[in-house]
Amino acid sequence: MPQGVPSPGSVPDDGLTTRQRRNQPILAVHTGPGKGKSTAAFGMALRAWNQGFDVGVFQFVKSAKWKVGEEATFALLGELHESSGVGGAVEWHKMGEGWSWTRKKGSEVDHAAAAAEGWAEIARRLQDQTHRFYVLDEFTYPLKWGWVDVDEVVDVLTHRPGNQHVVITGRDAPQALIDAADLVTEMSKVKHPMDAGRKGQRGIEW
């Protein structure tokens, strides 16, 4: 599919124009055991920001203490948008901080409740069309662990209004989510430095 051109014979006879088909919202899932699922999602978010899309990032597993390199970059891009109008607005929220919109005191002990709260807020934002591009980072884990209902998530995502793109990352994506997605990429590990006992390093893991 060079330059975003569909494969021959893959264009459906659905009565839509090329422009209408191109502007349909995308639900993407990055899953599998390999490295790069979140990194690829943030790369897509960077493209979205460059197009002037409002970007919302929601991290479901990473600790508040874990400094994600992309977070600092997107914070600067958000400031650039506010000061000059370049790109799009940016919001970044972490479950490990008790979610940025609530700022609970102390640490969140009930991780399942925090995950459910995060999803409920995202569902509200989808209904209100708050963002144009969403990254639900490591969201497959709350689904796998039963903290958030998979069927509800699929229903909300497949019936979301407007043209809101959503990218979900994490291993072991539920089959129902994969079936509902428009774009699914499985990252497969061939080799990794950690297999040779090497720890993660700056500029690679964070």
Sequence and secondary structure as in RCSB ss.txt:
>XXXX:A:sequence
MPQGVPSPGSVPDDGLTTRQRRNQPILAVHTGPGKGKSTAAFGMALRAWNQGFDVGVFQFVKSAKWKVGEEATFA
LLGELHESSGVGGAVEWHKMGEGWSWTRKKGSEVDHAAAAAEGWAEIARRLQDQTHRFYVLDEFTYPLKWGWVDV
DEVVDVLTHRPGNQHVVITGRDAPQALIDAADLVTEMSKVKHPMDAGRKGQRGIEW
>XXXX:A:secstr
 GGG   TT    SS  HHHHHTS  EEEEESSSS HHHHHHHHHHHHHHTT  EEEEESSS TTS  HHHHHHH
HHHHHHHHH  S  EEEEEGGGT TTT  SS    HHHHHHHHHHHHHHHHHHT  SEEEEETTHHHHHTTSS H
HHHHHHHHT  SS EEEEE SS  HHHHHH SEEEE   S  GGGGT    TTTT 
